[in-house]
Amino acid sequence: MFIERLKYVDNRWQIDKRVENKTPDIVFMFGKRAELQDRKIYKSLRDIYPYSDIIGCSTSGNIFGEQLVSASVVAVAIYLKMGSVRVSIRDFSKDDNQIQISKDLIFALPKEHLKHIFILSDGLNMNGSNLVEGINLATPSTVLVTGGFAGDDEQFIESVIMVNGVVKSNRVIAVGFYGDSIEVKSGCFSGWSEFGILRKITKSKGNIVYEIDGKPALDLYKKYLGDYAKDLPKSALNFPISIKRDRADEQNLIRSVLGIDEDNRALIFAGDVPEGYYARLMKASIDGLIDGAFRASNQIGDIRGEALGIVISCVGRKLVLKQLVDEELEAISEILGNSVTLIGFYSYGELAPFNGSDVCEFHNQNLVVTLISEKI
């Protein structure tokens, strides 16, 4: 396996190392929405890789090695010695059955010798819970699924997916990695902590919560946020909620607010918050988030040879860490070591199983590391 990493600086692509006389199996491209839509930037990358699929998404920040870089776009080219890749694409509208769309996305990938599926999705129009339900219904239990949701800095206006120069919202793509030589591991952890009393979701539909403990959800949330309420929905990234099926459940999912409905006094989340579930507000500390990065990386285990580490971290973590954001990336590098090439982005949602599970979950406020390597 060979890896080339690039960043777009001063109107040109800078390559940290070059593999000569070979064509990459896949090229990933992550960047700010406006730059991802810039045909000049795409064409200059296409000139470097004329025969490879180039796919990517808009982001809320670009990760290059141990840094959140100022470069507006980053990319990575992957050369497999024995493995191969296939790409599946599905577009959807607001009226489509997103679970069926997600199933069709996976069913379009051949299953023989499939080792891993990496997902990139529109971050604002796809319900993450629907996406993972369809994925899990269609994916063999032996295949690991990870990925992330496109971002839009902190604007929440439009997130886009790019496939070979075509940039669109309302799109989801899956990249299948094939071959017995492919090895993939993942780590996932948050580092957020709960506070306040445990409350019951008393009225919700899908990802919209209308009442908590019988009271308007938006009113209760604004009460907790205080002065932060005037900056909703952006300020909500600092105060996600954890949800679980019942009071005794030790496994919880984190959900972030993506929007508010003033007319119905409701909260709109990135994924489903089922009626009858229990919820508690969450907050973060710098130390807690950095420790979360260490713990996610430690879940990877032993690493043999050169590998690619795709890092997807939630934009909410970036807002909390601020100028210390590089410390969570340095934590990953410290654990994984110099043989791992890191690249990735800050997202509106993350996809990965919990540690010890093979079932993909939709997360908010988590850090996910996907390690791809090839044994020969």
N, C-alpha and C positions, 0 to 999 in steps of 0.2 A: 504494500500500500504506500502510495506517495501522496503528499499533500502540498498544495501551493496556497498560500494565503496572500490576499491583496487588500489594499485600501486606496480609496480615491482621494488624492490630495493634490492641490494646485493644478486642477484640471487634467490630471492623468492618473493612471493606475500604477501604484508602486507594488512590486512583487517581492516578497521576502526571500523566495528562492524559486528557481525555475526548473521544471522537468522538461527536457528537450525531446523532440521527436515522438511525442505521445499525445493522445487525445484523452482528456478526462472523461470518466464515466458520468460525472454530474458536477455542476457548478452551482453553489448556493450564493445568493446575493441578498444582503440585508441593508436597508438604509432608510433615510427619511423619505416621507411620502413624495414630496416635490422632486427630489433627486431620483427616486425610483421611476418616476414618470418622465424623466428627462431622457429623450431618445439618444442624445449625444453620449451620455454616460453609458447607457446600455450598449450602444453601437461600438464604443471603444473597448468594452469587455468582449463583445462578440468578435471583434477583430483579433483578440488574443486567443479566443476559443471558438473557432468557426463551426465546429462540428458537434459540440456538446449541448445538451439541454441545460439552459440557465434558468433557474427558478429561485424565487425569493419572496420577501414580504416587506411591507413598511414596518418601522420600528419606533420604539420610544427611547432609543439609545443603542449604539453599536458597540459590541464587545470585540476587542482584538487583543489576544493575549491576556495580560493581567490588567488591562485598562479599559475604561469607558472612553473611547477615542472621539476626538472632534471630527474625524473624517466622516463625511456625510453618507458614505456607502462603504461597506466592506464585503469581501467575497472570499470563497474558498473553493478550490478545485480538487476533486478527489479522483485519484487514479487507483483502480483496483487491479491487482496482479492476476487474480483468478475469479473474483466475484463479478457481479453485474448489477445493474439497477433497472427498474421500470418505473414509469411515472403514470399516475392516474389523476384525472382532473374532473371535478364536478362544479357546475355553476348552479345557483339556486335563487329563487325569489322569495319574498316574504310569505307567499301562500303555499310554498312547497313543504312537504313532510320532511323535515330535516333528518329524522332518524333514518328514513328510507334513502335519502341522499347519501348519508354517511355509509350505509350498508352497500349501496351501489358503488361508492368510491372504492371500498375494500374489495368487493367482489370482482372488480375490473382488473385486479392484480392477480397474475398467475400464482398458485399456491405452492407449486413444486419448488423445493429448495429455498423457500422464502424464510429469511432469518429475522428481518426487522422492517418495521414500517415507521417512517418519519412523516409527521403531519404538519402542514402549515395551513392556517385557516384565517379568513376574515375575522377580525377581532371584535367587531361591533354588531354584525348582523347574524352571526351564528350563535345559537344557544349551546354552550359548552356541554351541558348535560345531555342534550339530544345527540351531539356529535359523538360522545364516548359511548352512549347506548348503542348507536348504530355500529360503531367500530367494534365493540365487544361482541355483538351478535354475529358479526361477519368474519372476525379474525380467529384463526386457529389458536388454541391455548398455548402452543409452543412458541408463538411469535410475539416478541416485545414490541409495544407501540409507545412512542414518545413524540413530542413536538410542542408547538406553541401557537399562540394567536397573534396575528399582526397587531402592531401598535400604531399610534399616531401622536408621538410625543406625549404631551399632556392636554391635547386639544379635544379628543373624543369626537372628531368631526367625520373622518373617513379613514378606514384602514383598507389596504389593498394587497392583493396577491399578484405576483408577476410570473408569467410563464413565457419564456422566449420572446421577451419584449412586449407582450400583451399584458397590460396592467388593469386589473379589475377589482371592484368590490364584489361581494356575494359570490365568493369562490373559495373552494377548499381543494387542496392537493395532497396526494400521498406518494411518497417515494419508497418503493420496495427495494431492499437490499437482499441479494440472492447469492447462494453458494455456501458450501461447507466450510470455506475458508473464512467467512465473515463471523466476527465475534462482536457482540454488542452488550453493553451493560449500562445501567442507569442508576442515578441517585436523585432523591427528591426530599427536600425538607424546607420548613418555613422559618422557624425561629420567632414567630409571633406568640404572644401570651394573652390569655383570656382575662377579662376583668368584669366586674359587675355581676348582677344576678342572672340566673338561667331563666330565659323567657320562652314562651311557646308561640309558634307561628299559628295563629288562629284563623287567618284567611289569606290564601295565596292561590295563584294560578301560574304554573310553570315557573318562570323566573321573576314574576311580579308579586311582591308581598304587599297586601293591603292592610292587614291588621296583625299586631303582635300583642299578646295578652288582651285581646279584645279592643285595642286602641289603634287609631290610625298609625301605620308604620312610620310614615314620614314625620309626623309630629313627635313621636317618641325619639326618632333618630336625631332630629334637630335639637331636641332638648339635651341629649347627651353631647352633641357636638358644640353647643354653645356658640361662641363667636365664629367657629369654623363653618357653621351652617351657611353663611352667606356665600361661601365659595364652592358649594355643591355644584356638580358632582365630583369635581377634582379633589376637594378636601376629604371625600369619603375614602380615598385610597389610603389615608392614614388610619382609618377606623373600619376595617372589614368586620365580618361576623364569622364565627364558627358555627356550624350546624351539625346536629347528629340526630339519629332516629329516635332515641329515647334517652332518658336521664343517665342510665347506666352504661351507655355505649362509650367505649374508650377511643374509638376511631372517629375523628371529626374531619369535615371538609371546610375549607375557607371560601367564602364568597365575598366579592367586592361589588359595591354599588357602581353601576355604569350610567345610571340616569335616574331622574325623579319625575313623578307625575303629580304636579301640584293640584290638579282638578280632583283626582281620586285619593290624594294624600298617601300615595304609594311609592315604594322603592323598586327600582328595576335593577336586577342583579345580572351578572355575567352568566350564571348558570341557575338551574332550578333550585328553589328553596321550598320543599314540599310542605303543604299544610299538615299540621300535627307534629312536625319536627321541633326540636328545641334549639335555641340560639343564644349566643352570648357575644358581646362586643369584644374586639381584640385591639391590642396596641403593640407597639414594637419599641425595642431599645436597640441602639447601635450594636452593643455586645451580643444581643440575642440574634440579630440577623447575621452577623459575621460567624457566630457559632453555628447557625443553620447552614451556612455555606460549607463549613468544615464537615458537618455531619452528613450533608448530601454527598460530598466528595468521598468521604470514608465508606459510604455504601457501595462504591464502585469495586473495591477489593483490589486484587493483584492485577498489575498491568504488565503485559509482555510485548516489548518492541514499540515501534512508532504507532501512534494512535491519534485520532481526531476527537477532540472534546467539544461538543456543541452545547453552549451554555445558554439557557433561556431563564431569565429572571424577571420577576414582575416589576412593572413600572412603579408600583407602590413602595417596593423596597428601595428603589432609586430615590424616591422623594424623601424617604426617611433618612437614608444614609448621606444624601447630599454630597459634600466634598469628600466624604470618606467612602464613596461608592467603590473605589478601587480596592478597598480592603477586603471586600467579599470575593473579588476576583483573585486577589493575591492568595486568599485562603484556599481557593480551589487549586491554584498552581502549586502551592506548597504541598498539598496532599498528593496530587496526581503526578507531579514531577516534570522534568524537562522533556521527556519523550512524548508528551501529549501536546499537540497543537490546539490552542483554544481559540474559538471564535463563537459569536452568537449575538443575542440582542435582548433588549428589555421589551416586555410583552404586555398584552392585555389578558393573558391566561396561559396556563402551562398544562401539558399532557404528560402523564407518567403514572406507573403503578406506585402504590405505597411500597416501602421496603419490605421484602418478603412475600409480595403478592405478584401475580402475573396478570392482574386485571387493570387495564388503563383507567385512570381517573382524571377528571377535570379539576384543576386547582386554580386558585388565585393566591397571590402573595407568597408563592413558593419559588424556590430556585431548583431547576432541573438540569442535571448534567447527563448528556448522552455520550457515551464513549464508544467509538466505532474503530475497530482494528481488524487486521487480517493476518491469519496464521498461514504459513506456507509449509 
